[in-house]
């Protein structure tokens, strides 16, 4: 994933919810699926990137 591209948070949340409720996955499995669809290795990598972006680059 490019360091300059901000992940699509809405798409991530929507994809994870669909995978969890309609697909029968656990929340962690669903978030990992959503994260990989945006080019991250895992849900943990997605959340770490997002937290780093908010803390170090600021939002708003």
N, C-alpha and C positions, 0 to 999 in steps of 0.2 A: 504494500500500500504506500502510495506517495505520502511523504511527510507533510505536503501542502494541502492535501485533500482532507476535508473534514468528513467523517462518516455520516451517513444519513441515519440519524437517530430514530426518526419516525419509521423508516423502513425496517430498521433493526428490531424495534419493539413490535411492530406489526407481524413481521416474519416469525419472531420468537413466540408470540402469542398464538399464532395459527399452528405452528409446529407443536407447541405444548398441548393445546386444547383439542385441535382436530387430529393431530398426528400422534398423540399419546406419548410424547416425549417428556422427560423431566425438564424442569426449567433450565438446568445447566446444559442439557443436551440441545434444547431448543435455542438457547442463546449461542451455543457453539456453532450450530448450523447457520444461524443468522449472521454471525461474525465471519464465518468462512465465505459466505456469499458476498461479503464486502471486502474480501481479500485479507482478512486477519487469520492467524493460525488457530485462534481459539477465542472463546468469550473472554477469558482472562486478558489476552492480548488486546482485545477491543477496549475493555474497561480501563486497562492501564494507559493506552494511548489517549483515550478520552480524558482521563483524570490529569494526565501530564499536560494535555492541551489547555485544559481549564486553569490549572495552577500556574503554568509557565507562560502562557500566551494570553490568557484572559478571554473571557467571553462577555459581550455586552459592553 
